[in-house]
Amino acid sequence: MHAYRPNHYEALGVARNADAEAIRAAWRARAKKLHPDRTDGRSKEAFLRLQEAYDVLRDPARRARYDATLDRETGRQTQTRQTHTGMGRSGSMPGSMPGSTRAAAARARRLWRRRMLIRRMPGYLLAALALLALVWAGMASWHNFGLSEPEAIPIVRADGDANRDDGSRLARSGREPVAPADGSILGKEVERAVQAQIGRVEAARKRLEAQLSELDARNPQAAKPPAMVAERTQCIGRGTNIVLIRDNDSALVSYDYGPEVQPRISDLGSGIVLVSRIEPSNKFAIGFTRGDRTGTTLLMFDEAGRVQQTFNVECTVSAF
């Protein structure tokens, strides 16, 4: 059995020999109908599939690889039908895969999936802690967001000198300092939730490690698939569409199909990367969690640079 592979030509509603102009026209027509803003988010998955199909077919190199894959799949299905037609009365299939080989392949797939899950477990815990720190930092210390020169973005500072330094910078900028909320009750609730999450993640990790050890003992030669590197990331949430294009040395970001601009990328530590200066007004920023496409937060700011709203967005692949 082969994994499901979407048909990008059917998703766009074009023939396989359609040229680039026809593909672009079909994508524009369907994107207007399926955009989450028009359907209150109900068509988000269909819109993501449409965008994926367009990204593949508009690139000549990627389209050639995809066509070759379709040809191989078509040939394999034809061969399967011919083999079923040529089966003898005994019901045996010539050249079929032995049961032991299929079982070994299934065990290898289960082993790889469990390894991927256990590898991501620490990242989920780190994402929860880092996003809490990111939101706190945005509410308490995002006073210099609109400055012309990039400055280091503080997360949380415990020493008194650091707090006095933040206050002096706010005084020089002419803005009112943001008074921190009373953390006596909030801190206890956050600590209780974090400890509970740590316990659940640790228990799940131990169970998966035991299962992985058992599978390793049965099939130690299981192959690992190569890691995938994302060059283009699309994030959608609450009708907002953000596209981040990265290479080794630079990045471009587009907000709601606007022009592509060069953002400011700040590594905040603890697996969090902040992307700001998304548009000239600097009212938006994205907090990406390394290696995670769902642990991503969009921050919206007011004219004074204070965080007014945060909500999660879902990305097609992990951006960092």
C-alpha positions as CSV (number, residue, x, y, z in Angstrom):
1,M,0.0,0.0,0.0
2,H,1.4,3.4,-1.0
3,A,0.9,6.7,0.9
4,Y,-1.8,9.1,-0.3
5,R,-0.4,11.7,-2.7
6,P,-2.6,14.7,-3.6
7,N,-3.2,15.4,-7.2
8,H,-2.2,19.1,-7.7
9,Y,-3.7,19.3,-11.1
10,E,-7.1,18.3,-9.8
11,A,-6.7,20.7,-6.9
12,L,-6.3,23.6,-9.3
13,G,-8.7,22.2,-11.9
14,V,-6.3,22.3,-14.8
15,A,-5.1,19.8,-17.3
16,R,-1.7,18.2,-17.0
17,N,-0.3,20.1,-20.0
18,A,-1.5,23.5,-18.8
19,D,1.0,26.3,-19.1
20,A,2.1,28.7,-16.3
21,E,-0.4,31.4,-17.2
22,A,-3.4,28.9,-17.0
23,I,-2.1,27.6,-13.7
24,R,-1.8,31.1,-12.2
25,A,-5.3,32.1,-13.4
26,A,-6.8,28.9,-12.0
27,W,-5.1,29.5,-8.6
28,R,-6.3,33.1,-8.4
29,A,-9.9,32.1,-9.1
30,R,-10.0,29.4,-6.5
31,A,-8.0,31.3,-3.9
32,K,-10.6,34.0,-3.9
33,K,-13.3,31.5,-3.2
34,L,-11.4,29.4,-0.6
35,H,-9.7,32.2,1.3
36,P,-10.4,31.8,5.1
37,D,-11.5,35.4,5.3
38,R,-14.5,34.7,3.0
39,T,-15.5,31.4,4.7
40,D,-14.8,32.3,8.4
41,G,-11.9,29.8,8.5
42,R,-14.0,26.8,7.3
43,S,-11.9,26.4,4.2
44,K,-8.5,26.6,5.8
45,E,-7.4,23.1,4.9
46,A,-8.7,23.3,1.3
47,F,-6.9,26.7,0.9
48,L,-3.6,25.2,2.2
49,R,-3.9,22.3,-0.3
50,L,-4.6,24.8,-3.1
51,Q,-1.6,26.9,-2.1
52,E,0.6,23.7,-1.9
53,A,-0.5,22.7,-5.4
54,Y,0.2,26.1,-6.8
55,D,3.7,26.3,-5.2
56,V,4.6,23.0,-6.8
57,L,3.2,23.6,-10.3
58,R,4.5,27.1,-10.8
59,D,8.1,26.1,-10.2
60,P,9.4,24.3,-13.4
61,A,11.9,22.1,-11.5
62,R,9.5,21.0,-8.8
63,R,6.7,20.4,-11.4
64,A,9.1,18.2,-13.4
65,R,9.8,16.1,-10.3
66,Y,6.2,15.9,-9.4
67,D,5.2,14.8,-13.0
68,A,7.9,12.1,-12.8
69,T,6.4,10.9,-9.5
70,L,2.9,10.8,-11.0
71,D,4.3,8.8,-13.9
72,R,5.9,6.2,-11.6
73,E,2.7,6.0,-9.5
74,T,0.6,5.5,-12.7
75,G,2.9,2.8,-13.9
76,R,2.9,1.0,-10.6
77,Q,-0.9,1.0,-10.5
78,T,-1.1,-0.4,-14.0
79,Q,1.3,-3.1,-13.2
80,T,-0.7,-4.0,-10.1
81,R,-3.9,-4.3,-12.2
82,Q,-2.2,-6.5,-14.7
83,T,-0.8,-8.7,-12.0
84,H,-4.3,-9.1,-10.5
85,T,-5.6,-10.0,-13.9
86,G,-2.9,-12.7,-14.4
87,M,-3.5,-14.5,-11.1
88,G,-4.0,-18.3,-11.4
89,R,-6.8,-20.4,-10.1
90,S,-4.8,-21.0,-6.9
91,G,-5.1,-17.4,-6.0
92,S,-1.3,-16.8,-5.7
93,M,0.1,-13.6,-7.1
94,P,3.4,-13.9,-9.0
95,G,6.1,-11.6,-7.7
96,S,4.1,-10.6,-4.6
97,M,6.0,-9.4,-1.6
98,P,6.5,-12.1,1.1
99,G,4.7,-11.7,4.3
100,S,7.9,-11.4,6.3
101,T,9.1,-8.6,4.1
102,R,5.9,-6.7,4.5
103,A,6.0,-7.2,8.3
104,A,9.6,-5.9,8.4
105,A,8.6,-2.8,6.4
106,A,5.7,-2.2,8.7
107,R,7.9,-2.5,11.8
108,A,10.4,-0.1,10.2
109,R,7.7,2.5,9.5
110,R,6.3,2.2,13.1
111,L,9.8,2.5,14.5
112,W,10.5,5.7,12.5
113,R,7.2,7.3,13.5
114,R,7.9,6.6,17.2
115,R,11.4,8.0,16.9
116,M,10.1,11.2,15.4
117,L,7.5,11.5,18.1
118,I,10.0,10.9,21.0
119,R,12.4,13.3,19.4
120,R,9.8,16.1,19.3
121,M,8.6,15.5,22.9
122,P,11.2,17.8,24.5
123,G,10.3,20.4,21.9
124,Y,6.7,20.5,22.9
125,L,7.6,21.2,26.6
126,L,10.1,23.8,25.5
127,A,7.6,25.5,23.2
128,A,5.1,25.8,26.1
129,L,7.7,27.4,28.4
130,A,9.1,29.6,25.7
131,L,5.8,31.0,24.5
132,L,4.9,32.0,28.1
133,A,8.2,33.8,28.3
134,L,7.6,35.4,24.9
135,V,4.1,36.8,25.8
136,W,5.4,38.1,29.1
137,A,8.3,39.8,27.4
138,G,6.0,41.3,24.8
139,M,3.7,42.8,27.4
140,A,6.3,44.0,29.8
141,S,9.3,45.0,27.7
142,W,8.2,45.7,24.0
143,H,8.8,49.5,24.3
144,N,11.4,49.9,21.6
145,F,9.6,47.9,18.8
146,G,9.3,50.9,16.4
147,L,12.9,52.2,16.7
148,S,14.9,52.6,13.5
149,E,18.0,50.8,14.8
150,P,17.7,47.2,16.0
151,E,18.1,46.6,19.7
152,A,18.3,43.5,21.8
153,I,14.9,42.4,22.9
154,P,14.8,41.5,26.6
155,I,12.9,38.5,27.8
156,V,12.7,38.5,31.6
157,R,15.3,40.2,33.8
158,A,15.4,39.4,37.5
159,D,18.2,41.7,38.7
160,G,17.4,45.2,39.9
161,D,20.0,46.8,37.5
162,A,18.3,45.4,34.5
163,N,14.9,46.8,35.6
164,R,16.4,50.2,36.3
165,D,18.0,50.1,32.8
166,D,14.6,49.3,31.2
167,G,13.0,52.2,33.1
168,S,15.7,54.6,32.0
169,R,15.3,53.6,28.3
170,L,11.5,54.1,28.6
171,A,12.1,57.6,30.1
172,R,14.5,58.5,27.2
173,S,11.9,57.3,24.7
174,G,9.1,59.4,26.2
175,R,6.8,56.4,26.8
176,E,5.1,55.4,30.0
177,P,6.6,52.2,31.5
178,V,4.3,49.2,31.5
179,A,3.5,48.3,35.1
180,P,4.0,44.5,35.6
181,A,1.0,42.6,36.8
182,D,0.8,41.1,40.3
183,G,2.4,37.7,39.8
184,S,1.5,36.2,43.2
185,I,-1.6,34.3,41.9
186,L,-0.7,34.2,38.2
187,G,2.8,32.9,38.9
188,K,1.4,30.0,41.0
189,E,-1.1,29.1,38.3
190,V,1.5,29.2,35.6
191,E,3.9,27.1,37.7
192,R,1.2,24.5,38.5
193,A,0.3,24.2,34.8
194,V,3.9,23.9,33.7
195,Q,4.7,21.2,36.3
196,A,1.6,19.2,35.2
197,Q,2.7,19.5,31.6
198,I,6.2,18.4,32.5
199,G,4.8,15.3,34.3
200,R,2.7,14.4,31.3
201,V,5.5,14.8,28.8
202,E,8.0,12.9,30.9
203,A,5.6,10.0,31.4
204,A,4.8,9.9,27.7
205,R,8.5,10.1,26.9
206,K,9.3,7.1,29.1
207,R,6.6,5.0,27.6
208,L,7.9,5.8,24.0
209,E,11.5,5.1,25.0
210,A,10.5,1.7,26.3
211,Q,8.6,1.0,23.1
212,L,11.5,2.3,21.0
213,S,14.0,0.1,22.8
214,E,11.8,-2.9,22.2
215,L,11.6,-2.1,18.5
216,D,15.3,-1.5,18.3
217,A,16.0,-4.9,19.7
218,R,13.7,-6.5,17.1
219,N,14.9,-4.5,14.1
220,P,18.2,-2.7,14.7
221,Q,18.8,-2.0,11.0
222,A,15.8,0.2,10.4
223,A,16.6,3.0,8.0
224,K,16.0,6.6,8.9
225,P,14.5,8.9,6.2
226,P,16.4,12.1,5.4
227,A,15.5,15.3,7.2
228,M,13.5,17.8,5.2
229,V,14.6,21.5,5.0
230,A,11.8,24.0,4.5
231,E,12.5,27.1,2.3
232,R,9.0,28.5,2.3
233,T,6.6,28.6,5.2
234,Q,3.0,29.7,5.2
235,C,1.2,30.5,8.5
236,I,-2.6,31.0,8.8
237,G,-4.8,31.9,11.7
238,R,-8.0,34.0,12.3
239,G,-8.1,35.0,8.6
240,T,-4.4,36.2,8.7
241,N,-2.0,34.8,6.0
242,I,1.8,35.2,6.5
243,V,4.4,33.8,4.1
244,L,8.1,33.5,5.2
245,I,10.7,32.7,2.6
246,R,14.2,31.8,3.9
247,D,17.6,30.8,2.6
248,N,20.9,30.5,4.3
249,D,21.7,34.2,4.6
250,S,18.4,36.2,4.2
251,A,14.7,36.1,4.6
252,L,11.6,37.8,3.2
253,V,8.1,38.0,4.7
254,S,4.7,38.9,3.3
255,Y,1.6,39.8,5.4
256,D,-1.8,39.1,3.9
257,Y,-0.5,39.0,0.3
258,G,1.2,42.3,0.7
259,P,4.7,43.1,-0.7
260,E,7.6,41.0,0.5
261,V,9.8,43.0,2.9
262,Q,13.0,42.0,4.8
263,P,12.2,41.4,8.5
264,R,14.3,41.6,11.6
265,I,15.0,38.1,13.1
266,S,16.0,37.9,16.8
267,D,17.0,34.7,18.5
268,L,15.5,35.0,21.9
269,G,17.0,31.7,23.2
270,S,15.1,28.7,24.6
271,G,14.2,27.7,21.1
272,I,12.2,30.9,20.3
273,V,12.9,33.1,17.2
274,L,11.1,36.4,16.9
275,V,10.4,37.9,13.4
276,S,9.4,41.6,13.4
277,R,9.2,44.5,11.0
278,I,6.7,42.6,9.0
279,E,5.2,45.8,7.6
280,P,6.2,49.5,7.6
281,S,4.0,50.2,10.6
282,N,5.7,47.5,12.7
283,K,2.4,46.4,14.3
284,F,2.9,42.7,13.9
285,A,5.5,40.1,15.0
286,I,5.7,36.3,14.9
287,G,7.1,34.1,17.6
288,F,8.4,30.9,16.0
289,T,9.3,27.8,18.0
290,R,12.3,25.9,16.5
291,G,11.2,22.6,14.8
292,D,7.5,23.2,15.5
293,R,4.9,24.3,13.0
294,T,2.0,24.6,15.5
295,G,3.7,26.3,18.4
296,T,3.7,29.7,16.6
297,T,2.2,32.9,18.0
298,L,1.3,36.2,16.2
299,L,1.6,39.3,18.4
300,M,-0.3,42.5,17.5
301,F,0.9,45.9,18.8
302,D,-0.7,49.4,19.3
303,E,0.9,52.7,18.3
304,A,2.9,52.8,21.5
305,G,4.4,49.4,20.9
306,R,2.5,47.5,23.6
307,V,1.1,44.0,22.9
308,Q,-2.7,44.2,22.4
309,Q,-3.5,40.7,21.1
310,T,-1.8,37.3,20.7
311,F,-3.2,34.2,19.0
312,N,-1.8,31.0,17.6
313,V,-1.3,30.4,13.9
314,E,-0.6,27.1,12.1
315,C,2.2,26.9,9.6
316,T,2.7,24.4,6.7
317,V,6.1,23.4,7.9
318,S,8.5,24.5,10.7
319,A,10.2,27.8,9.8
320,F,13.3,27.4,12.0
